[in-house]
């Protein structure tokens, strides 16, 4: 009898895990379709195997409020409290690919939110620093990332407009809230050869996802990629 109960429990548990894996596989297939459809604008037509693996591995359902877990793998943003959102999976994937992450990279994220984008990046680079302006969101993300065993993500509370001077320069900077302009402190804190991905534009206006590249000689090149919709970058700047 104990054997049957044990087997049933095992089947139930592995069934639950199977559902999440299947949902992640479907989410990644949807992301790949959207990559293909938007490749002319974004310059990225497909997921690289390492980013794909990260998306298949990170348990997105653990980054959303419990009541929304069943929707965690839909290709859309979801509310995470305090008027903020976890970004759409396609956008997380695209911003990650645009950074062109490498294992030796040190990356800054502005706008920790749920911590999901930081978790994806942490699987691809050496160190992630992430700044969140809403303290309770930062605390929750920190606890969540710690519980999942991430040791290369540091969550800070503060206004990310000013970056994180003490850990600069960064190989990559990803800003996950829309700014009215590209913050000069972030440009300064980007390494020569580094890349920054940032949505620029007002809350009720069309925003553009922009790629900022600093050449090895320190020249700054900017490119508008595609229209996006992000919550605003707040703070006193
Ligand atoms: N990257 C997040 C994730 O994976 O869940 C989603 C980020 S959400 C779209 C944008 C976040 O940026 C919000 O949590 C918001 O509080 C934060 N934010 C807005 N302005 C900020 C600022 N000046 N400095 C740091 N964080 C800011």
Boltz pocket constraint, residues with backbone or C-beta under 6 A from the ligand:
constraints:
  - pocket:
      binder: B
      contacts: [[A, 84], [A, 85], [A, 86], [A, 87], [A, 110], [A, 111], [A, 112], [A, 113], [A, 114], [A, 115], [A, 116], [A, 117], [A, 118], [A, 131], [A, 132], [A, 133], [A, 134], [A, 137], [A, 158], [A, 159], [A, 160], [A, 161], [A, 176], [A, 177], [A, 230], [A, 231], [A, 232], [A, 233], [A, 234], [A, 235]]
      max_distance: 6.0
